[in-house]
Amino acid sequence: MAVDLSIPVLVVDDYNTMIRIIRNLLKQLGFEHIDDASDGSVALAKMRERKYGLVISDWNMEPMTGYDLLQEVRADPDLSSIPFIMVTAESKTENVIAAKKAGVSNYIVKPFNAQTLKNKIDAVFPEEQTPAA
């Protein structure tokens, strides 16, 4: 795993139970610094206050959806490079395509387990390239 486990992670979901589940999975994987936000607008405010190394956001939230948050993040030069994983209960092809076009780093369909989350996070953080001797 090429991921720095000390990076701050922001979990965005309007459902407290889902935040708790994702937080527990992240802790199982070794992440130490996990914040949460109840919707996209709260998340955006937090992201402008603290530098996060990863955002894991639900798609369906009110008043600001995860998709809207993704678009805002990608449009902001200070935030645009942050890895962003979208979590959703819907696996509609058009949603996946829309998220990809908006610049999502990866996509997880609920329900999922720690191994799935680890695989998706690993895919976002490629292995460090070691220079050839």
Backbone bond lengths (Angstrom), bond angles and torsions (degrees), N, CA, C in turn:
res aa  C-N    CA-C-N  psi(-1)  N-CA   C-N-CA  omega(-1)  CA-C   N-CA-C  phi
1 M - - - 1.451 - - 1.523 108.96 -
2 A 1.325 116.97 118.92 1.460 121.77 -177.37 1.521 111.82 -90.39
3 V 1.308 116.89 10.84 1.456 121.71 -176.13 1.520 110.18 -86.53
4 D 1.326 115.97 134.41 1.456 121.53 174.09 1.529 107.22 -78.48
5 L 1.310 117.57 109.16 1.464 121.75 -174.46 1.526 113.48 -70.83
6 S 1.333 116.37 -7.40 1.465 119.05 179.22 1.532 111.95 -90.62
7 I 1.352 117.26 -3.21 1.467 118.78 179.26 1.526 110.28 -65.44
8 P 1.337 116.97 143.69 1.464 118.16 174.82 1.528 110.53 -73.52
9 V 1.332 115.44 135.13 1.466 121.93 -179.65 1.520 108.37 -115.47
10 L 1.326 116.61 136.99 1.459 121.43 176.62 1.519 109.03 -110.55
11 V 1.338 116.31 121.58 1.461 122.50 177.85 1.531 107.21 -104.09
12 V 1.336 116.11 124.58 1.467 120.46 -176.16 1.528 108.91 -118.92
13 D 1.329 115.53 117.38 1.461 120.93 178.80 1.521 107.96 -161.31
14 D 1.320 117.04 143.07 1.462 119.95 179.46 1.528 111.49 -87.95
15 Y 1.314 116.56 1.82 1.460 121.84 -178.19 1.526 107.99 -113.37
16 N 1.346 116.79 109.35 1.465 121.40 -175.08 1.519 113.78 -55.57
17 T 1.323 116.80 -36.67 1.467 120.40 179.83 1.523 110.52 -62.44
18 M 1.330 117.03 -40.59 1.471 120.47 179.64 1.524 110.53 -67.37
19 I 1.323 116.99 -39.74 1.471 119.95 176.44 1.528 109.48 -58.84
20 R 1.342 116.35 -44.98 1.462 120.67 -179.22 1.535 110.80 -62.74
21 I 1.329 116.77 -42.03 1.477 120.86 179.77 1.528 110.09 -62.55
22 I 1.327 116.97 -49.77 1.472 120.27 -178.32 1.528 110.45 -64.62
23 R 1.334 116.67 -41.59 1.472 120.86 177.58 1.532 110.27 -57.68
24 N 1.339 117.10 -45.63 1.471 121.14 179.53 1.524 111.59 -64.13
25 L 1.330 117.10 -41.06 1.469 120.37 177.97 1.527 110.46 -63.10
26 L 1.335 116.40 -43.33 1.470 120.21 178.92 1.529 110.92 -62.36
27 K 1.329 116.47 -40.37 1.473 119.72 177.87 1.523 110.80 -64.48
28 Q 1.351 116.56 -39.58 1.474 120.20 176.45 1.520 110.51 -59.08
29 L 1.332 116.32 -35.44 1.465 121.28 -179.03 1.526 111.69 -79.50
30 G 1.342 116.95 -10.43 1.458 120.26 176.04 1.516 115.93 107.34
31 F 1.317 118.45 1.03 1.459 120.02 178.05 1.523 109.84 -70.45
32 E 1.335 116.02 141.23 1.459 121.01 -173.73 1.524 113.25 -108.09
33 H 1.322 117.20 -35.19 1.464 121.97 -172.41 1.522 110.04 -111.17
34 I 1.332 115.98 99.87 1.466 121.07 -175.36 1.524 109.37 -125.77
35 D 1.325 116.04 119.65 1.460 121.92 174.51 1.516 107.82 -107.52
36 D 1.339 116.15 166.42 1.455 118.22 175.97 1.523 110.41 -140.26
37 A 1.328 114.66 160.53 1.456 122.90 178.11 1.519 107.94 -142.39
38 S 1.340 116.07 147.24 1.463 120.75 -173.61 1.525 114.08 -87.60
39 D 1.339 117.55 -12.39 1.465 120.54 174.00 1.526 108.75 -164.40
40 G 1.324 115.83 176.84 1.457 121.17 -174.96 1.515 114.66 -61.03
41 S 1.332 117.70 -38.42 1.467 119.21 -177.28 1.529 111.06 -68.97
42 V 1.335 117.26 -39.05 1.462 121.22 176.01 1.534 109.11 -64.41
43 A 1.340 116.37 -42.85 1.466 121.45 179.59 1.528 111.08 -60.80
44 L 1.322 116.57 -44.46 1.462 121.00 -178.90 1.527 110.51 -61.10
45 A 1.330 116.90 -43.33 1.466 120.90 177.95 1.528 110.33 -60.76
46 K 1.330 117.16 -43.84 1.473 120.77 179.50 1.530 110.61 -64.94
47 M 1.330 116.96 -38.71 1.461 121.21 -178.42 1.526 111.56 -67.73
48 R 1.309 116.42 -25.99 1.472 119.53 178.38 1.529 110.84 -82.37
49 E 1.348 117.08 -15.61 1.459 121.57 178.86 1.527 111.95 -94.72
50 R 1.326 117.29 -32.62 1.466 121.77 -174.84 1.520 109.40 -134.59
51 K 1.331 115.43 144.08 1.465 119.54 178.90 1.529 109.23 -86.03
52 Y 1.332 115.89 116.75 1.463 120.95 178.52 1.528 110.37 -98.79
53 G 1.329 115.00 148.96 1.451 120.29 178.58 1.516 112.58 -94.33
54 L 1.349 115.73 -12.38 1.469 121.25 -178.40 1.519 108.84 -162.78
55 V 1.338 115.44 139.00 1.460 121.21 173.34 1.523 107.94 -120.02
56 I 1.333 116.15 131.17 1.464 122.15 174.65 1.523 105.58 -120.17
57 S 1.335 115.62 112.73 1.466 119.49 -171.99 1.519 112.58 -126.22
58 D 1.322 114.84 139.96 1.458 121.47 170.01 1.524 108.27 -70.24
59 W 1.314 116.53 154.86 1.464 121.40 178.17 1.526 110.17 -83.31
60 N 1.338 116.21 -52.50 1.469 121.55 -171.73 1.518 112.45 -89.45
61 M 1.333 115.36 100.97 1.467 121.52 176.88 1.522 108.40 -144.42
62 E 1.314 115.28 157.62 1.462 121.57 173.63 1.528 107.76 -121.35
63 P 1.300 121.68 149.59 1.461 126.17 -3.90 1.532 113.08 -82.13
64 M 1.348 118.18 -18.40 1.466 120.33 -179.67 1.523 109.25 -112.25
65 T 1.319 116.74 119.60 1.467 121.44 -177.23 1.528 111.58 -75.12
66 G 1.320 115.28 166.86 1.456 120.62 175.04 1.514 111.60 -64.09
67 Y 1.313 116.43 -33.62 1.470 121.01 178.05 1.531 109.84 -65.98
68 D 1.330 116.66 -44.35 1.471 120.64 176.93 1.526 110.49 -62.30
69 L 1.345 116.19 -41.42 1.455 120.96 177.57 1.523 110.55 -60.32
70 L 1.318 116.76 -46.11 1.466 121.84 178.50 1.528 110.65 -56.10
71 Q 1.329 117.01 -45.82 1.471 120.71 -179.77 1.527 111.10 -63.32
72 E 1.334 116.48 -41.48 1.471 121.01 178.49 1.532 110.77 -63.25
73 V 1.337 115.53 -44.90 1.465 120.90 -179.00 1.522 110.65 -62.38
74 R 1.323 116.76 -46.32 1.467 120.33 -178.46 1.530 112.41 -68.53
75 A 1.324 117.91 -24.15 1.462 121.91 179.57 1.532 112.32 -84.40
76 D 1.331 117.39 -13.41 1.462 122.27 -177.20 1.529 109.12 -97.34
77 P 1.353 117.67 115.38 1.475 120.08 -177.05 1.528 113.63 -57.20
78 D 1.335 117.26 -29.21 1.467 120.11 -179.69 1.526 112.57 -75.99
79 L 1.331 116.96 -21.74 1.463 121.15 -174.44 1.529 113.34 -113.61
80 S 1.320 116.79 -14.19 1.473 121.00 -166.65 1.522 115.42 -60.54
81 S 1.324 117.73 -22.92 1.474 119.26 -177.00 1.535 113.18 -90.88
82 I 1.334 117.78 -1.92 1.468 120.07 -178.37 1.534 110.25 -70.39
83 P 1.333 117.86 127.03 1.466 120.03 175.82 1.534 110.24 -58.83
84 F 1.326 115.98 135.59 1.470 121.84 -172.97 1.519 108.57 -132.65
85 I 1.330 116.23 116.74 1.468 121.22 177.97 1.522 108.21 -108.66
86 M 1.320 115.98 125.91 1.466 121.93 179.93 1.522 109.17 -95.03
87 V 1.332 115.73 134.57 1.461 122.25 178.37 1.526 107.45 -116.42
88 T 1.327 116.90 131.95 1.461 119.12 179.55 1.516 111.17 -151.37
89 A 1.302 115.46 155.52 1.460 120.60 175.50 1.521 110.20 -85.02
90 E 1.318 116.84 -13.06 1.464 121.02 -177.18 1.518 110.60 -102.02
91 S 1.315 116.04 132.02 1.460 119.49 179.00 1.528 110.63 -109.20
92 K 1.335 116.02 28.04 1.468 120.13 179.78 1.520 109.84 -59.28
93 T 1.312 115.88 132.64 1.459 121.29 -178.55 1.518 111.90 -56.62
94 E 1.341 116.83 -40.81 1.469 118.50 -177.23 1.533 111.40 -65.79
95 N 1.344 117.77 -30.82 1.464 120.24 176.67 1.523 110.95 -68.32
96 V 1.323 115.67 -43.24 1.462 120.42 179.41 1.528 109.42 -61.68
97 I 1.331 116.79 -44.74 1.463 121.57 179.95 1.526 110.74 -63.91
98 A 1.341 116.90 -44.13 1.467 121.02 179.24 1.525 110.63 -60.82
99 A 1.331 116.42 -43.64 1.465 120.84 179.92 1.527 110.51 -64.40
100 K 1.330 116.97 -42.10 1.471 120.87 178.74 1.527 110.19 -61.84
101 K 1.333 116.14 -44.92 1.470 120.28 179.42 1.518 111.37 -62.96
102 A 1.330 116.58 -33.17 1.466 121.10 -179.59 1.535 111.42 -78.95
103 G 1.324 116.97 -7.83 1.458 120.27 174.67 1.512 115.99 100.26
104 V 1.335 116.96 23.28 1.467 119.17 178.17 1.533 109.45 -64.65
105 S 1.333 116.08 144.11 1.469 120.13 -179.85 1.525 111.31 -81.31
106 N 1.332 115.88 -35.31 1.461 120.59 178.74 1.525 108.89 -162.66
107 Y 1.325 116.04 171.60 1.455 122.18 -169.29 1.520 108.36 -142.42
108 I 1.324 117.58 129.43 1.471 121.58 179.00 1.522 108.76 -124.05
109 V 1.328 115.89 131.90 1.462 120.68 176.64 1.522 108.67 -99.13
110 K 1.342 116.08 130.02 1.479 121.59 177.23 1.520 108.92 -72.72
111 P 1.319 119.44 150.53 1.464 125.64 -8.11 1.518 110.57 -78.98
112 F 1.328 116.25 158.55 1.464 120.49 178.07 1.517 108.35 -145.05
113 N 1.340 115.50 165.79 1.466 120.34 -178.60 1.530 109.99 -118.65
114 A 1.327 115.52 -178.69 1.472 120.54 -177.43 1.529 111.12 -60.46
115 Q 1.334 117.78 -38.78 1.461 120.29 -178.15 1.526 110.89 -65.30
116 T 1.331 117.02 -42.17 1.468 120.54 177.47 1.521 110.05 -61.85
117 L 1.331 116.47 -45.71 1.461 120.48 179.59 1.525 110.36 -61.18
118 K 1.316 117.10 -44.54 1.465 121.44 178.61 1.528 110.68 -59.37
119 N 1.332 116.78 -46.09 1.468 120.75 -179.95 1.523 111.24 -60.57
120 K 1.343 116.63 -42.52 1.466 120.64 -178.85 1.529 110.66 -67.57
121 I 1.346 116.65 -40.28 1.463 120.14 178.31 1.527 109.89 -67.27
122 D 1.339 117.17 -44.23 1.470 120.65 178.30 1.522 111.35 -57.67
123 A 1.329 116.84 -37.73 1.469 121.05 -178.99 1.530 111.57 -67.46
124 V 1.324 116.46 -26.64 1.459 121.38 -179.55 1.528 111.07 -79.89
125 F 1.336 115.91 -29.60 1.470 121.34 -179.89 1.522 108.56 -111.87
126 P 1.331 117.65 92.13 1.473 119.44 -177.72 1.517 111.39 -62.96
127 E 1.319 115.09 154.05 1.455 120.86 178.37 1.527 109.31 -56.01
128 E 1.319 115.47 144.04 1.465 120.14 176.85 1.537 108.21 -63.08
129 Q 1.303 115.59 134.00 1.462 120.17 178.35 1.533 108.85 -82.99
130 T 1.323 116.05 123.23 1.456 118.97 177.83 1.518 107.63 -95.99
131 P 1.325 117.42 132.46 1.456 119.19 -178.37 1.535 111.45 -66.27
132 A 1.316 115.43 142.91 1.470 119.90 179.80 1.518 109.34 -69.90
133 A 1.335 116.04 139.92 1.462 120.65 -178.04 1.510 111.13 -77.49
